[in-house]
Amino acid sequence: MGRPQFGLGIIDDVASMLSLVGDGLICALCDLQSMLKASLREVKIEGRSVKQMEMKVKLKSGEMEVYFLMCWVHE
């Protein structure tokens, strides 16, 4: 699968997630948050290079965005 097909697949997946109703969307976002937390733990284990620190910041930012989305969907 090439990059354009992968990108289109991601867009299709996002559209499918947005069509879920309340509880299903919260469950999907909770799973995503769990994956981000696991990734963050792996980056912490790998070391303290500049690349790992940048990845840690991006993962933490993504985790906070997912938390915000869960709160928004819940209301």
C-alpha positions as CSV (number, residue, x, y, z in Angstrom):
1,M,0.0,0.0,0.0
2,G,1.5,3.3,-1.1
3,R,1.4,6.6,0.7
4,P,-1.6,8.0,-1.1
5,Q,-3.6,4.9,-0.5
6,F,-2.6,4.9,3.2
7,G,-3.7,8.5,3.5
8,L,-7.0,7.8,1.9
9,G,-7.5,4.8,4.3
10,I,-6.8,7.0,7.3
11,I,-9.4,9.5,6.0
12,D,-11.9,6.7,5.6
13,D,-11.2,5.4,9.1
14,V,-11.6,8.9,10.6
15,A,-14.9,9.4,8.8
16,S,-16.1,6.0,10.1
17,M,-15.2,7.0,13.6
18,L,-17.0,10.3,13.4
19,S,-20.2,8.5,12.3
20,L,-20.2,6.5,15.5
21,V,-22.7,7.5,18.2
22,G,-21.6,8.7,21.6
23,D,-20.5,5.6,23.5
24,G,-18.8,4.0,20.5
25,L,-16.8,7.1,19.8
26,I,-15.8,7.5,23.4
27,C,-14.7,3.8,23.4
28,A,-12.6,4.4,20.3
29,L,-11.0,7.5,21.7
30,C,-10.2,5.7,25.0
31,D,-8.5,2.9,23.0
32,L,-6.5,5.6,21.1
33,Q,-5.5,7.2,24.4
34,S,-4.3,3.9,25.7
35,M,-2.2,3.3,22.6
36,L,-0.6,6.8,23.0
37,K,0.2,6.1,26.6
38,A,1.8,2.8,25.7
39,S,3.9,4.5,23.0
40,L,4.9,7.2,25.5
41,R,6.1,4.5,27.9
42,E,8.2,2.9,25.1
43,V,9.8,6.2,24.2
44,K,10.7,6.8,27.8
45,I,12.4,3.4,28.0
46,E,14.5,4.0,24.8
47,G,16.5,6.8,26.1
48,R,17.0,10.6,26.2
49,S,18.2,11.6,22.7
50,V,16.8,14.7,21.1
51,K,14.7,12.6,18.7
52,Q,13.1,10.7,21.7
53,M,12.4,13.9,23.5
54,E,10.7,15.4,20.5
55,M,8.6,12.2,20.1
56,K,7.7,12.4,23.8
57,V,6.4,15.9,23.4
58,K,4.3,15.0,20.3
59,L,2.9,11.9,22.0
60,K,2.0,13.9,25.2
61,S,0.3,16.5,23.0
62,G,-1.7,13.9,21.2
63,E,-2.7,12.3,24.4
64,M,-4.1,15.6,25.7
65,E,-5.9,16.3,22.4
66,V,-7.6,12.8,22.7
67,Y,-8.6,13.6,26.3
68,F,-10.1,16.9,25.2
69,L,-12.1,15.1,22.4
70,M,-13.4,12.5,24.9
71,C,-14.6,15.3,27.1
72,W,-16.2,17.1,24.2
73,V,-17.9,14.0,22.9
74,H,-19.2,13.1,26.4
75,E,-21.0,16.4,26.7
